[in-house]
Amino acid sequence: MTTIAYIANEFPSSVEPYVMDEIAELRRRGVEVICCSGKRVCPEGLSLAERALWKETHYSQPLTDGQLMQAAHRLASDRLRLWQLLRPLLVDPSASPALCLRALGHTLMGAALAEDLEGLEVTHIHAHHGYFASWMALVAARLLGIGFSFTLHGSDLLRRADLLEAKLRACRFCVTVSDFNRRYILRNYPFVASEKVVLQRLGVDRILSWPTSSPVACCRPFRLLAVGRLHRVKDYGFLIQACSFLRAQGLDFVCWIAGEGPERAALERQIAKLGLQGHVRLLGQVRRSDLIPYYRQADLVVMTSKSEGIPVVLMEAMSHEKLVLAPAITGIPELVDDRRTGFLYAPGSLSDFLNNVSWIYANQASLAGIRRAAAVKVAATYNRSRNLRAFADQFLARIPHFGGDYAHPVLQQIRLSV
């Protein structure tokens, strides 16, 4: 049986269900998957399935004194390999002193991961996202003499591309979630062979019976919904500012923001300062299954992020035949075709965002065709089960020692077309 290690910064995570999905699909194919996490996750609030994964996950923090000593000894015992690992910190012009210091710590954690995986017959390590866990995976794979790969989404490529050149040189292959990302990698890192960068879209479950679009309610507020972690990159401050202008325009609305994160206190202060307590509500963390009623009640699902891959949130909303409004950035236009499957606004433009909301509000009774086209687009291109099968096919074709037939290009094409 082929054994791989699969690592994420934080695992399991309810906001990244696709990581658990990929692990489950690989296991269904007969792969032994060892779950790893760069940070220890608090089990509180996890579902039963997530708790089961939490119990089996290998955590790299906190490390005991003994683990730190073993990791340091492993690095020091092979000075040539240690130099090869640390060289990118010296030659990368974007490597600030703070980044170098963090990378040194992550190098030590990677060596500890190698110690943890030693003897488990791991033949490949995959990291989901290009953040610090991907450097740990690179270090561990180099020390174990095995292959390494990683998945890139959005911010880990476009905003926090820490030591990305070294990772792209070292990896056996790189998976990314949008055609925009793939083109970006090949354009900005021309040394990377095109066949090394694998496009694999995410997906959501298809809603088998399309919901009947209800008549536009004239006696209740217009309902805006935003879903995502309360982080600066999501730019909820922009959304709250927009809500202040919508109120000034006399629009009767309510805005729900589902998610939790480090920006909560700042957003609460902004809501209070603008006097929007009656219009904007922070819902906190909402389980994905509990989001369904919010999707169904929403008139418009909005996104104001500064950076994204192709957001699962938009796929979910569109699968429910909901109107969506998002910035025309990165891979989002691959999912949202402006005024055909949803609406796009100029990134950072408050006036364009407000104009779109006002137009959608005024014309919502005539937009059933866009709602239905959105659901059709998701079902055709972002089907969760089909895309998971394609991910496993592509992954297994690129790792050594797998006992199946996935490396055969003809068979692979047959599987992908099913």
N, C-alpha and C positions, 0 to 999 in steps of 0.2 A: 504493500500500500504506500502511495506517495504521501509524504508528510510535508506540509508547509506551515510557516508561522505567518499570521495575519495581525498587523499592529495598527492601532489608531492612537491619536493623542489621548482621547478619553473613550473608553469602551467598557460596557455598552452605553449607548446614548440614545435616548428616545427621539432626539431631533435629527439623528442620522440613521434611520431605519434601513437604508440601502446597504450599510456595512453588514448588518446582521443578515440581510437578504442574501448578499453575496457569499457569506460564510455558509449559510444553509444550503445554497445551491451547489457549492463546491463539495460539501459533505454528501449531498445527494448523489454526486457523481463518483463517490468512493474515495474522496481525498480526506486524509486525516488533517484537520485544521487545528492548530494551536493558537488560541486567542491571546493577544497581548495588548497591553495598554501602557502608554507613557505615564499617565497619571492614574492614581487610585480614585475610583468613582464611589460616591456615597450610594449605598443601596436603597436609601429612602426614596420613595416615589417611583421606583422601577416596577415594571409589570412583572408577572410571573415568569414569562419567557426571558425577559432581560435579567431577572435575578438568577435564573439558571445559568446564563452566560457569565454573569458576574462571579459566580462561585468557581468557575473553571478558568477564569482569565488570569494570566501571569502579569502581575503589576510591577512596574519598574520604580515606583515611588511609594513609600520611602525605602531607600536601600539601607541595609544594616552596615555597621562598620566592617563586618567580615566580608560582605558583598563588595563594598567599595575597595577594600584591600585586594581582593581577588581580581577585580576589574582592572585596577591600576597595575597589578603585577602582570596581567595578561598583555596589557598595552606595552609595558616597559620591556617585556621579554622579546619583542620583535621590533627593534628600532626602525628597520626599514619600512615595515608596514605602518608603524606609527607615523613616520614622516610622510608617507603617502596619504594618510588620513588627514594630517594637519596641514599639508601643503596648500590646499584651497583657501585656508584662512589667511595665508600670507599673500597669495597671488590674486585673490578676488578683490577688485577695487571697491566693491560695494560692502565689503566686510568691515563694519565699524568695530571699534574696541568692545562695545557692549555685545555685538553679535558674536565676536570671537570668544568672548568670555562664556556666553551661553553655549556656543558650539563645543567648547572644551568640556563643559558639564555634560552635554548630550553625548559627546564621544565616550566619556566615562560610563554613561548609562547604556550606550550601545555595547560596550565591552561587557557590562554586567548582563545584558540580554544574551550575548553570545555564551556566557558562562551558564545562564539559565537553560539555554536550548541545547547545550552540549550533551551528546549522548542520546538525543531524542530522534535522531536520524532525519532531521529537517533538511530538505533539499532546496528550499527557496523561501525567501521572506518577501511579503508584500505589505506595503504601508499605504493606508488610505489617507489622502491629503499630503501636501508637500511641506507640512510644518515640521516641528522638531522630531516627531516620531519617525519621519522618513530618513533623517540623518542617523538616528539610532539604528534603523533597519540597514542602512548602508554600512555602518560600522560593523554591526553584528555579522552581516553577510560576508564582508571582507575578511573578518577574523575567522569565520567558519569555512571560508573557501567555497561559498555557495552563491546562487543568483539572488538578485534583488530587483524589485519593481515597485512602482508606486502610482497612485491615482491623483490627478490634479483636477480641481474644480474651478475656482475663480480667484479668490483673494490670495490663495497659496501660490498662484501663478502670476497675478497681475499686481498685487500690492505687497505681498510678503514672500518674494521669491528668494528666500535665504539660501545661499549656496546652491542655487538651482543648476548652474552649469555643471558643477561637480556631480550632482545627483543624476543629471541626464547623461553624462559621460559614463557613469558607473553602472546604471541600470541595464538590465537585460531588455526591458521594454517599459514604456510609460503609457498608462491609460488616461484618457481625458474625456470629458462629458459633452463637449460641444465641438462643432466644426470650427467655430471661431477660435477656441483654444488651440486646436491642432494647427491651424494656420499660423497662429501667433508663435507657437513653439518653433515650427519649422522656419519661420521668417527671422526670428530673433536669436535662434540657436542653430545656425546653418550646418554645424558639424553633425547634427542628429540626422540619421538616416530616416527617411519617411516611413519605412515599414516598421520602425521602432516605436512610433507614436500611434497608439490604437484609439480610435474613436469608439466610445461605447456610451450610449445615452442611458440615462436613468429612466424610470417609469413609475406609473401608478396603476392600481387595479382598475379594470374597466367596470363601469357601472352598467350592468346588463340591460336594465330597463331605464331609458332616458327619463329623467323627471319631467313632468309636465310643467311648463313655465306658467307660474301663477300670474294673474292680472296684477298690474302695477298698483300698489296700494297708495291711495291718495290721502289717507287719514293717519299715516304714521310717518316717522322720520325716515329719510333716505339712509340706508345702512351701509357704511364703509367697514371693511374688515382688512386688517393687516396681520400677517402671521410670521413670526420669526424671532430669533434671539434678540434681546435688548442690548445690542452692541453698536458701537459707533458706525461700523460699516453699513448697518441697516438704515441709518440716518432717519430715525423716527422723529428727531427734532425738526426736520424738514416737513414731515407729515403733520406734526402738531402746529407748526407755523401756518401751514396751508389751511388747517381747520379754523384757525383764527380768522383768516380771510374769508372762508366760506360762511362763517357766522356773520361777518360784516356785510356780506352780500345778501343776507337774509335767507340762506338755504336752511331748511329744516332737516337736520341730519344728526346721526350719532356715529362715532368712530370707535370700533373695538380693536384693540391691539393685543393679540395673544402671544405671549412669550415672556421669558424671564431672562435677566442678565445684569451685567454691571452698570448699565445706564439707567436703571429703573429710578433711582433717587433723582437724578438730573431731569429725567422726563417728568416726574411727579412735580418737581419745582416749576418746570416750564408750564405745565398744565395749570397749576395754581396761579402763577404769575399772569397768565393770559385769561384767567377766569373761565377755563373750558371744562370745569368739572362736570357740567351737565351734558357735555358733548363728547368728550374723549374719556374712554374707560380702559385702563390697563387690566387685562384679565388674568395676568400671571401665566404660569406654565399650564397648558391645556394638552391633555393626551390626544394623540392623533384621532383615536376613535371618538373622543368627545368634541372634536372640531366639526364633525359632520353637521350638527344642528346650526352652528354658526355659518358654515358655508351655505346651507340651505336658506338661511334667513337673510344673508347678505345680498345687497343690490349691486355692489361693486367691491371686488377684492383688489387692493392696491399694494404696490411695492415701491419703496423709495430708496433701495440700496444703492451704494456707490460702486459695489463690485459684487458680481454673482457668477455662477456657472450657468446652468439652466435650472432655475429653482423648482423643486418638487412642489412647493406651495402653489405655484401658478398652474402646474399640471393638475393638482388636486382640484383647484377651483374650477378650471376649465372642464374637467371631467364631470363636474356637477352642473354644467351648463351655466356657469357664472361669468359675468363680464369681468375682465381684468384690465388694470391699467398699470403699466410698469415702464421704467426708463429704457430707452433704446440703447442698451449697453451689452457688450460681450455676446453671449449666446442667446440672450432673450429673444431677439428678432427671429431666431430659428424656430421658436415655439409660438410667439405672438406675432401674427401677420397683421399689421396695423389696419384697423377698421374692417378686418375680415374674420379674424379669430379672437380679436381683443383690441386693445388700444395701447399705443406707445407715446411717451412724451420725451421731449429733449432733456437729456440728463442735466440735473441741477437747475432747470428752469421752473421756477415757482409759477410764473404766469402760464406756461404751457400746461403744467399739471392742473392748475385751477380751471383753465379753459376746457380741458378735457372732461373734468368732473362735471362742470356746469352743462356742457353739451350732452353728456351721457344722462344726466339727471333730467334734462328737458326732453330727451328723445328715447328714454328707456322703453317706452311702450312699443317702439318699432324695431327693437334690436334682437328679437327672438332668433333671427337667422344667424347672427354673430354668435349667440350663445350655443346654438346647435353646431355650427361649424367648429367652434372651440372644442366641443366634446368629440367630434369626429376626428379632428387633428390629433388629439391626445390618444384616442383609441388606435389610430393608424400608426403612429410613430413612437409613442411613449407608453407602450404596453409593458407593464412591469414584468410579467411572466416571460414574455418573448424576449425582452431585453436582458433578463437575467440568464436565460439559456444562451444567448449570444455572448454575454460576458464570460460565462464558464467555457464555452467553446474556444473563444479567443485566448483566454488565460491558459487553458490546458494545452493548447497548441504551442505555447511558448515556454513552458517549463520542462525540464528534463525528467526522464525516468517515470513519466506517467504511463500506466499500463493500458491506456485506451487507444483509440484510433484518431484522436482529435488533431494530431499533427498532419494528417493527410489532407492536402489542400482541397481535393475534390470532395471528400467526405465532409470537410468543414463547410464548404459552400452549400452542400445539400442540407446540412443541419441548419445553417443560417437562413435558408430559404423556406424552411418549414413553418 
